Amino acid sequence: MNIFAFIASFGGGVIGAYMGALPAFIMTGAIAIAGAVASMAGGADMTVGFVAFGSYLGPHIAFAGGVAAAAYAGKTKKLGSGTDILSSLYGLSDPMTLLVGGIFGVIGFLIHHLTGAVLHLNTDIPGFTVIISAIIVRFVFGTGGLVGKAEPGGIREYFTAGKGLVCNVLLGLGVGTAAGFVYQVLVDSGASAAVTGSYPVLCFGIAAFSLIFTQTGFAMPATHHIALISALAAVSSGNPVMGVIFGILTSLFGDFIGKTFNSCCDTHIDPPAFTIFVFTFIVNILYGSGFFRA
């Protein structure tokens, strides 16, 4: 364990709280793009591991800290809802809200270290950590249990039906096709292993940064789980069609997780992070790639 990174994780959690969980994650996407482009161009990438996925803006630290801070602020009635991951919480002028973010930044660092460096789980460790942290947050600050409680007499949905289902399939198909077949373009152009190896991070970064449109009020869906896993499946298998297949699967699975864990709850459990850690494990097992383990 790097003691300096451990100390820095408190600051990363505070950053996630004062920025807000989603704004901090959008910044993660921007830095991931820069790092991936630098690596693909043959330069030394010092941003992705240490900044975008490290103690500064790592989702398991900054985003998770922001999620925890929002849940605390919602529980103490300082925020309209504990599920609000868009609001920058510095405006609440509440030191405890920022402190909760810092504490969960440290918790995220410790979970990441345990599952990655100690247990060596064969999946995306930041994504796994985000979910474990969010589950802790739900039991500490939430009121409805793990999957929440539907209103009396209400009908609970676990999948989007009708036209929404068709849109989710097309969303996965579109993102998966683009991610998978651009990979093939790279291969056909003679791209090096360094280029194709960084390609999934680039796809993730672009999709994560696109959430800036969600932040500004547009109906932009989260697609970073689809883009990352589609690119990862294409690169790991060497087959662009697998990007398409995994694009559809991750889109539908993310919808299921969102409906299951966030429909009737007062804290946020992140569907893309859940999808990423589950499907990274599947891709790694199928193709022995070992991507994104830490």
N, C-alpha and C positions, 0 to 999 in steps of 0.2 A: 504493500500500500504506500502510495506517495503521500506523505504527510501534508505537503503543500497543496496538492489537489484536494485532499480531505478538508483542509481549512477553507479553501476557495469554494467548496461546494455550498457552504453557508451563504456566501455572497451570491452564488448562482441562484439559490432559492429565493433570496431577497429580490434579485433582479426579476425573477419570474413573477413575484408578487406585485412589485411596483409597476412593471410593464403590463401585467396581465398574462395569463397562460398562453393564449393564442398569439398575441403580439410577440412574445418571446420566442414562440415556435416559428413564427414567420421569419424572424431574424436567424433562427437555426437554418431554415431553408436557404436564406441568402448566403450564409457562410458556407453551407454545404456545396452550393453551386460554385462559389469561388474556389474552394479546395479541390473539387472534382475537376474543374477546368484546368487548374494549375497542374494537377497530377497527370491529366490526359495530355497536357502539352509538354510533359517531360520534366516539369519543375518539382521542387520539393514541397509537398503539401504539409504545412504546419498548422492548418486551420481545422480540418475536419476532426481529427482525434482529440485535439486539445481545446478547441473552442466549440464547434458545432455539436460534438458528442462528448465534450469534456465538462469540466466543472463550471465553465462560464455560461454556456447556453445549451448544454446537453438536455434533451427532453426529459430524461430521468431525474434531472436536477431542477432546471429552470421551469419547464412546463409543469412538472409534477409539483414543484413548490407553488406555482401559481394556482394550480387546481386545489391544493390544500388550503391556500390562503382564501380563495373564493368560498370554499366550503365553510371555513371558520367564519368569514364575514357574513355569509348567509345565515348561519346558525345563530349568530349574535345580532341579527337584524340590522347590520350595517350595510348590507347589500341586498338587493331585491330577491336574488336567488343564488343559492350555493352552486348552481350549475353554470353561472355566468362566467365563462372563461374568456370573454372578449374585453371586459372592463379593465382598465388600468387602475389598480387598487391604491395607488399612491394618493389618489384624490379623496380617499376616505379619511385621511389624516389620522390613521389608527396604527400606532406602533406595534400592537399585538398582531395585527394582520400581517405585517411585514415579517415579524419574528416567526410566525407560524410558517411562512414561506421559507425562511432560512432553515428552520428546523427540519422541514421535509426535504429541503435540498440535501442536508446531511444524511437523512434517512435514505434518500435515493442513492447517494454515493455508496453507502454501506451495503445496501441491497445489491447494487451493481457489482461491487467488489466481491461479495459473497457468492453470487450466482455466476459471475464471470471468471474471476481469478482463482476462486477456491473450488467451486463445484463444476466449472467449465461446461455449463449447459450449452447444448448445441443449437442455439437459436439466437435471435436478435436480443442481446442483453438489455440495451436501453428500453426497447419496447416492453420486454417482460417486467422490467423494473417499474416502468410507468404504471402498469396494471397492478402490481403488488402494492405500490404506494397508494394508488387510487382506492383499492379495496380497504386498506388501513384507514384512509380518509373517510370512506363511507361509514365504517363502523364507529369511528371516533366522532364524526360531526353529522352524519346522516341520521334520519329517523325512520326509514322504511325498510331496513334490512338490505341484504345484498342486491336483490332484484326489485325492490320497492313494492308498493302496494297500489293496486288499481282502485279507482273510486268505486264505492259500493254500487253494484249493478252495472258497472262499466265492462266493456268487452276489451280484453287485452290482446293486442296483436304482437306477433313475433316476426312477421315478415311484412314488407310492403306488398300490397296486392295490386291487381289491375294495371293501369298504365304506369304506375310507379315502379312496379316490378319490371316491366318492359324497359323503362328508362334506366333502371339499375343494370340490367343485362347489357344494354347498349353502351352505358357508361364504361363498364368493364371491358366490353368488346373493343370500344374505341381506344381507350388508354392502353389496353393490352396489345392491340394490333400495332399502335404507334411504337410502344416501347420494344416489342419483340422484333419488329421488322426493321427498325432503325439499327438495332443491334446487328442484324444481318448485313445491312448496308456498311456498317463499320468493318465487319469481317471481310466482306468482299473488296473493300478498299485497302485491305492489308493492314488494318489497325493492329497495334501491338497488344500484348497481354495487359500492359499497364492501362491502356485506353479502355479496353473492354472490361477490365476489372473495376475501373472507376465509374463505368457507365451507370450501374444501378444507383450509385450515390447521386450522380447528376440528375437522373430521373426523379429520385426522391426529392432533391432540393428544389427542382422546378415546380413540382406538385405542391410541396410544402409552402413555397413562396407565393403560389397562386392563391393561398388562403387570405392574402391581403385584400382580395375582393370580397371575401366573406366578412372580414373585419370592417370593411367600409359599407356593408349593408346590401350586397348583392347575393343572389341565390347561387353561390358557388359551392359545389359539394367538395368535401374532402376526398382527395384522390391519391395522396402520397402512399397509402398502403397498396393501392392498385398498381401504381407506377413502379414502386420499388420491387414488389414481388414479381410483377410481370417481367421486368428487366432481369431480375435475379434468376428467374426460371429460364429465360432465354439464354442468358450467359452460362448458367450452370449446365444446362442440357445441350447447348449448342444448337438448339432448335427454336426458331422464332415462333412457331405455332404454339409452343408451350407458354409463351408470353400471353397469347390470346386466351388460352384455356385458363391460366391462372388469373388473368385479368377479370374474367367473368366470375370465377369462383371467389376471389377476394372481394369483389363488389357486393356479391350476394351475402357473403359471410359477414362483412362489415355492417350491412343493413340489419342482419339478424342480431348481431351483438348490440347495436344501437337500440333496437326495439326492446331487447331483453333487459338490458342493464340501465337504460337512460329514460325509458318512457314514463315511469312513475316514481322518479327519485329526486332527491334534492342535493345530490353531489354528482360530479362528472366522472364516469369511467370511460376512457377513450376507445371508441371502436377501432380506429385505424391502428393504434398501438397493439390492441388485442389481436387484430388480424395479422399484423406484421410478425409478432412473435410466434403465433401458431403456424403461419405459412412459411416463415423462414425455417422453422424446424422441419416441416414437411419437405421443402426443397432440399435442405441439407441432407436429410435422410435418403431421399430419392437419388440424389446426384453426388452425394459425398463432398459437397462444395465447401462447407465450413465457413460460409460468409457471415459477417456481422455478428461474430460471437462476443465481441467486447467493444 
